[in-house]
Every structure is written in structure tokens, then in C-alpha cells.
Amino acid sequence: MEVTESDIMKKPKENIDKLNIFHKLGIKIAIDDFGTGYSSLSYLKKFPISKLKIDQSFIRDLPNDEDDMAITKAVIALSKSLNLQIIAEGVETKEQKDFLIQNGCLNIQGYYYSKPLNAQDMEAFLLKYKL
């Protein structure tokens, strides 16, 4: 299940309790659009999450924007130190993909691999590439 950073931080104490219910059911939780809201690191460690998703706004200008490079590297390091999976959103170019992989982000989604697909097109895609 994905929840956006901005939504989760609206009422963080209440959301910790709600997310713990999902966590106890075995549902893995990802914080989407990480870095765009008002996260508190003290709350981040309290949420029962397993994944952080780096918002595409930080990916878009990689590897040419030094600020985006620094932020992306920091989020990757933060996720590793908290034993969270990290996912990069909105990857569209080989250069972006290469930068992310070189810096330890192996979970990548975006048009570089495929546009969003409906179920029928996804089945054909998987069969075509024998996935």
C-alpha cells in the first residue's frame, strides 16, 4: 500500500496507529512522493513502513542537477540506514537509471521501462519479454 508523504504527515500520531493495523495484517507500506512534503525524521522512524519512493521531481534532472543528485543520494542513504527499500519514480532516461543504480537504488519505475499499462497490455508485455 502506498501513502503520500503529505497525507501521512497531516495527522501523524493517528496515522501511526492506522498504519500499524495494516502492518500487523502483513501489508507492506510505502511512502510515496518522499521528499516533497513535511516529513519529520522523528516520525519517519515510528511509521511501520518498508519502502520510500523518491519523488520524480528529484529524478527529472538527474544526473545534471547537483542539488537533485545530493538529495537523491541522501534519501538512498537514509533508506539504507533505516533498512527500507528505496524506489525511484519517474525514470525516463538511461542516464537517470545509471545514476540511480550506481548510487544503490535498484528499484526503478518510469517510462524508461514502460508507460502505465492496463491488465491486458501488461500480460502481453510480460509474455513478450518472458517475465
TIVEXKE-661405 format. One record per residue: residue number from 1; residue in one letter; y, z, x of N, C-alpha, C in turn. Coordinates in steps of 0.1 Angstrom, whole numbers, m for minus. Layout:
TIVEXKE-661405
+-----+---+-------+-------+-------+-------+-------+-------+-------+-------+-------+
:   k : r :   nyy :   nzz :   nxx :  cayy :  cazz :  caxx :   cyy :   czz :   cxx :
+-----+---+-------+-------+-------+-------+-------+-------+-------+-------+-------+
: NUM : a :     Y :     Z :     X :     Y :     Z :     X :     Y :     Z :     X :
...
+-----+---+-------+-------+-------+-------+-------+-------+-------+-------+-------+
***
This chain:
TIVEXKE-661405
+-----+---+-------+-------+-------+-------+-------+-------+-------+-------+-------+
:   k : r :   nyy :   nzz :   nxx :  cayy :  cazz :  caxx :   cyy :   czz :   cxx :
+-----+---+-------+-------+-------+-------+-------+-------+-------+-------+-------+
:   1 : m :   m12 :     0 :     8 :     0 :     0 :     0 :    12 :     0 :     9 :
:   2 : e :    22 :    m8 :     5 :    35 :    m8 :    12 :    46 :    m2 :     4 :
:   3 : v :    54 :     6 :    11 :    66 :    11 :     5 :    78 :     8 :    15 :
:   4 : t :    89 :     4 :     9 :   100 :     1 :    18 :   106 :    14 :    23 :
:   5 : e :   112 :    13 :    35 :   118 :    24 :    42 :   129 :    30 :    33 :
:   6 : s :   137 :    22 :    27 :   148 :    27 :    19 :   143 :    34 :     6 :
:   7 : d :   132 :    29 :     0 :   127 :    36 :   m12 :   121 :    50 :    m8 :
:   8 : i :   114 :    50 :     3 :   107 :    62 :     7 :   117 :    73 :    11 :
:   9 : m :   129 :    69 :    15 :   138 :    79 :    20 :   148 :    84 :     9 :
:  10 : k :   147 :    78 :    m3 :   156 :    82 :   m14 :   153 :    97 :   m18 :
:  11 : k :   140 :   101 :   m19 :   136 :   114 :   m21 :   125 :   118 :   m12 :
:  12 : p :   127 :   120 :     0 :   116 :   121 :    10 :   106 :   132 :     7 :
:  13 : k :   111 :   144 :     3 :   102 :   155 :     1 :    93 :   152 :   m11 :
:  14 : e :    98 :   146 :   m22 :    89 :   143 :   m33 :    80 :   132 :   m29 :
:  15 : n :    84 :   122 :   m21 :    76 :   111 :   m17 :    65 :   115 :    m8 :
:  16 : i :    67 :   125 :     0 :    56 :   130 :     9 :    44 :   135 :     0 :
:  17 : d :    47 :   142 :   m11 :    37 :   147 :   m20 :    30 :   136 :   m27 :
:  18 : k :    37 :   126 :   m32 :    32 :   114 :   m38 :    23 :   106 :   m29 :
:  19 : l :    28 :   104 :   m17 :    20 :    96 :    m7 :     8 :   103 :    m3 :
:  20 : n :     8 :   116 :    m2 :    m4 :   124 :     2 :   m15 :   122 :    m9 :
:  21 : i :   m12 :   120 :   m21 :   m22 :   118 :   m31 :   m29 :   105 :   m28 :
:  22 : f :   m21 :    94 :   m25 :   m27 :    81 :   m22 :   m36 :    82 :    m9 :
:  23 : h :   m30 :    89 :     1 :   m37 :    91 :    13 :   m51 :    98 :    11 :
:  24 : k :   m51 :   108 :     3 :   m64 :   115 :     0 :   m74 :   106 :    m7 :
:  25 : l :   m69 :    96 :   m14 :   m78 :    86 :   m20 :   m83 :    76 :   m11 :
:  26 : g :   m78 :    76 :     2 :   m83 :    67 :    12 :   m74 :    54 :    13 :
:  27 : i :   m63 :    54 :     6 :   m54 :    43 :     6 :   m45 :    44 :    18 :
:  28 : k :   m44 :    33 :    26 :   m36 :    33 :    38 :   m22 :    29 :    34 :
:  29 : i :   m12 :    35 :    40 :     2 :    33 :    36 :    10 :    27 :    48 :
:  30 : a :    18 :    17 :    45 :    26 :    11 :    55 :    41 :    12 :    50 :
:  31 : i :    50 :    15 :    60 :    64 :    15 :    57 :    69 :     1 :    60 :
:  32 : d :    74 :    m6 :    50 :    79 :   m19 :    51 :    94 :   m19 :    54 :
:  33 : d :    98 :   m30 :    61 :   112 :   m31 :    65 :   117 :   m20 :    74 :
:  34 : f :   108 :   m15 :    82 :   112 :    m4 :    91 :   124 :    m7 :   100 :
:  35 : g :   133 :     2 :   100 :   145 :     0 :   109 :   157 :    m4 :   101 :
:  36 : t :   156 :    m8 :    88 :   167 :   m12 :    80 :   173 :    m2 :    71 :
:  37 : g :   166 :     9 :    70 :   170 :    20 :    61 :   176 :    32 :    68 :
:  38 : y :   174 :    43 :    63 :   179 :    55 :    69 :   168 :    65 :    72 :
:  39 : s :   159 :    61 :    80 :   148 :    70 :    83 :   152 :    81 :    92 :
:  40 : s :   146 :    92 :    89 :   147 :   104 :    98 :   134 :   105 :   105 :
:  41 : l :   135 :   106 :   118 :   122 :   108 :   126 :   115 :   120 :   122 :
:  42 : s :   122 :   131 :   118 :   115 :   143 :   114 :   107 :   141 :   101 :
:  43 : y :   112 :   132 :    93 :   104 :   129 :    81 :    93 :   119 :    84 :
:  44 : l :    95 :   110 :    93 :    85 :   100 :    96 :    72 :   106 :   101 :
:  45 : k :    73 :   117 :   108 :    60 :   123 :   112 :    53 :   130 :   101 :
:  46 : k :    60 :   133 :    90 :    55 :   140 :    79 :    48 :   131 :    68 :
:  47 : f :    52 :   119 :    68 :    46 :   109 :    59 :    32 :   106 :    63 :
:  48 : p :    23 :   105 :    53 :     9 :   101 :    57 :     8 :    86 :    58 :
:  49 : i :    14 :    81 :    68 :    14 :    66 :    69 :     4 :    62 :    80 :
:  50 : s :     0 :    49 :    80 :    m8 :    44 :    90 :    m2 :    32 :    97 :
:  51 : k :     8 :    26 :    91 :    14 :    14 :    96 :    29 :    14 :    95 :
:  52 : l :    36 :     8 :   105 :    50 :     4 :   104 :    51 :   m11 :   105 :
:  53 : k :    60 :   m16 :    96 :    63 :   m31 :    97 :    77 :   m33 :   102 :
:  54 : i :    78 :   m40 :   113 :    91 :   m43 :   118 :    98 :   m53 :   110 :
:  55 : d :   110 :   m50 :   105 :   117 :   m60 :    96 :   120 :   m73 :   103 :
:  56 : q :   119 :   m84 :    95 :   122 :   m97 :   101 :   136 :   m98 :   107 :
:  57 : s :   145 :   m90 :   102 :   159 :   m91 :   108 :   159 :   m88 :   123 :
:  58 : f :   149 :   m81 :   128 :   149 :   m78 :   142 :   140 :   m88 :   149 :
:  59 : i :   132 :   m96 :   142 :   124 :  m106 :   148 :   131 :  m120 :   149 :
:  60 : r :   139 :  m122 :   140 :   146 :  m136 :   138 :   151 :  m141 :   151 :
:  61 : d :   158 :  m133 :   159 :   165 :  m138 :   171 :   158 :  m135 :   184 :
:  62 : l :   145 :  m131 :   183 :   137 :  m129 :   195 :   133 :  m142 :   201 :
:  63 : p :   132 :  m143 :   214 :   135 :  m133 :   224 :   149 :  m135 :   230 :
:  64 : n :   158 :  m140 :   223 :   171 :  m143 :   228 :   182 :  m133 :   226 :
:  65 : d :   180 :  m124 :   217 :   190 :  m113 :   214 :   185 :  m100 :   221 :
:  66 : e :   193 :   m95 :   230 :   189 :   m83 :   238 :   188 :   m71 :   229 :
:  67 : d :   197 :   m70 :   219 :   196 :   m58 :   211 :   183 :   m58 :   202 :
:  68 : d :   180 :   m70 :   197 :   167 :   m71 :   189 :   155 :   m69 :   198 :
:  69 : m :   156 :   m73 :   210 :   145 :   m71 :   219 :   143 :   m56 :   222 :
:  70 : a :   154 :   m49 :   224 :   154 :   m34 :   227 :   149 :   m27 :   215 :
:  71 : i :   154 :   m30 :   203 :   149 :   m23 :   191 :   135 :   m26 :   188 :
:  72 : t :   130 :   m38 :   189 :   116 :   m41 :   187 :   107 :   m34 :   197 :
:  73 : k :   111 :   m34 :   209 :   103 :   m26 :   219 :   102 :   m12 :   216 :
:  74 : a :   113 :    m6 :   211 :   114 :     8 :   208 :   105 :    11 :   196 :
:  75 : v :   105 :     3 :   186 :    97 :     5 :   174 :    82 :     4 :   178 :
:  76 : i :    79 :    m6 :   186 :    65 :    m7 :   191 :    61 :     6 :   198 :
:  77 : a :    69 :    11 :   207 :    66 :    23 :   215 :    65 :    35 :   206 :
:  78 : l :    74 :    36 :   196 :    73 :    47 :   186 :    60 :    47 :   179 :
:  79 : s :    57 :    35 :   174 :    44 :    34 :   166 :    32 :    38 :   175 :
:  80 : k :    32 :    33 :   187 :    21 :    37 :   196 :    20 :    52 :   198 :
:  81 : s :    32 :    58 :   200 :    32 :    72 :   203 :    28 :    81 :   191 :
:  82 : l :    30 :    75 :   179 :    26 :    82 :   167 :    12 :    77 :   162 :
:  83 : n :     5 :    69 :   170 :    m8 :    64 :   166 :    m8 :    56 :   153 :
:  84 : l :     3 :    48 :   151 :     4 :    40 :   139 :     2 :    25 :   143 :
:  85 : q :    m4 :    17 :   134 :    m4 :     3 :   136 :    10 :    m3 :   135 :
:  86 : i :    13 :   m13 :   141 :    26 :   m20 :   141 :    24 :   m34 :   136 :
:  87 : i :    32 :   m39 :   127 :    31 :   m52 :   122 :    45 :   m58 :   123 :
:  88 : a :    46 :   m71 :   128 :    59 :   m78 :   128 :    60 :   m88 :   117 :
:  89 : e :    71 :   m87 :   109 :    73 :   m96 :    98 :    81 :  m108 :   102 :
:  90 : g :    79 :  m119 :    95 :    88 :  m130 :    96 :    88 :  m138 :   109 :
:  91 : v :    76 :  m138 :   116 :    74 :  m145 :   128 :    73 :  m160 :   125 :
:  92 : e :    82 :  m168 :   131 :    82 :  m182 :   128 :    80 :  m191 :   140 :
:  93 : t :    82 :  m185 :   152 :    81 :  m194 :   164 :    71 :  m188 :   174 :
:  94 : k :    66 :  m197 :   183 :    57 :  m193 :   194 :    64 :  m183 :   203 :
:  95 : e :    77 :  m185 :   206 :    84 :  m176 :   215 :    84 :  m162 :   209 :
:  96 : q :    87 :  m160 :   196 :    86 :  m147 :   189 :    72 :  m141 :   190 :
:  97 : k :    62 :  m149 :   187 :    48 :  m144 :   188 :    45 :  m140 :   202 :
:  98 : d :    49 :  m148 :   212 :    46 :  m144 :   226 :    53 :  m131 :   230 :
:  99 : f :    65 :  m130 :   226 :    73 :  m118 :   230 :    66 :  m105 :   224 :
: 100 : l :    62 :  m106 :   211 :    56 :   m95 :   204 :    42 :   m91 :   211 :
: 101 : i :    34 :  m101 :   213 :    21 :   m99 :   220 :    23 :   m93 :   233 :
: 102 : q :    32 :   m98 :   241 :    35 :   m92 :   255 :    39 :   m78 :   254 :
: 103 : n :    45 :   m74 :   243 :    50 :   m60 :   242 :    41 :   m51 :   233 :
: 104 : g :    29 :   m56 :   230 :    20 :   m47 :   224 :    19 :   m48 :   209 :
: 105 : c :    25 :   m57 :   203 :    24 :   m59 :   188 :    15 :   m71 :   185 :
: 106 : l :     3 :   m67 :   181 :    m8 :   m78 :   179 :    m9 :   m82 :   165 :
: 107 : n :    m3 :   m74 :   156 :    m4 :   m78 :   141 :     9 :   m85 :   137 :
: 108 : i :     7 :   m97 :   134 :    19 :  m106 :   132 :    17 :  m113 :   119 :
: 109 : q :    28 :  m114 :   111 :    28 :  m122 :    99 :    40 :  m130 :    98 :
: 110 : g :    39 :  m142 :    92 :    50 :  m151 :    90 :    46 :  m165 :    90 :
: 111 : y :    56 :  m174 :    89 :    54 :  m188 :    88 :    48 :  m194 :   100 :
: 112 : y :    49 :  m187 :   111 :    42 :  m192 :   123 :    27 :  m195 :   120 :
: 113 : y :    21 :  m187 :   112 :     7 :  m189 :   109 :     5 :  m196 :    96 :
: 114 : s :    13 :  m192 :    86 :    12 :  m198 :    73 :    23 :  m193 :    63 :
: 115 : k :    27 :  m202 :    54 :    36 :  m198 :    43 :    27 :  m189 :    34 :
: 116 : p :    34 :  m182 :    25 :    26 :  m174 :    15 :    17 :  m183 :     7 :
: 117 : l :     5 :  m179 :     4 :    m5 :  m187 :    m3 :   m10 :  m180 :   m16 :
: 118 : n :   m12 :  m188 :   m26 :   m19 :  m182 :   m38 :   m34 :  m181 :   m35 :
: 119 : a :   m42 :  m175 :   m44 :   m56 :  m173 :   m41 :   m64 :  m185 :   m38 :
: 120 : q :   m62 :  m196 :   m45 :   m69 :  m208 :   m43 :   m66 :  m215 :   m30 :
: 121 : d :   m53 :  m215 :   m26 :   m49 :  m221 :   m14 :   m54 :  m212 :    m2 :
: 122 : m :   m54 :  m199 :    m4 :   m59 :  m190 :     6 :   m74 :  m193 :     9 :
: 123 : e :   m81 :  m194 :    m1 :   m96 :  m197 :     0 :   m97 :  m210 :     8 :
: 124 : a :   m90 :  m221 :     5 :   m91 :  m233 :    12 :   m87 :  m232 :    27 :
: 125 : f :   m76 :  m224 :    29 :   m72 :  m221 :    43 :   m83 :  m214 :    51 :
: 126 : l :   m89 :  m204 :    45 :   m99 :  m197 :    52 :  m111 :  m206 :    55 :
: 127 : l :  m115 :  m214 :    45 :  m126 :  m223 :    48 :  m123 :  m233 :    58 :
: 128 : k :  m111 :  m238 :    58 :  m107 :  m249 :    68 :  m108 :  m243 :    82 :
: 129 : y :  m104 :  m231 :    84 :  m104 :  m225 :    98 :  m116 :  m216 :   100 :
: 130 : k :  m125 :  m216 :    90 :  m138 :  m209 :    92 :  m135 :  m194 :    95 :
: 131 : l :  m126 :  m188 :    87 :  m122 :  m174 :    89 :  m129 :  m165 :    79 :
+-----+---+-------+-------+-------+-------+-------+-------+-------+-------+-------+
***
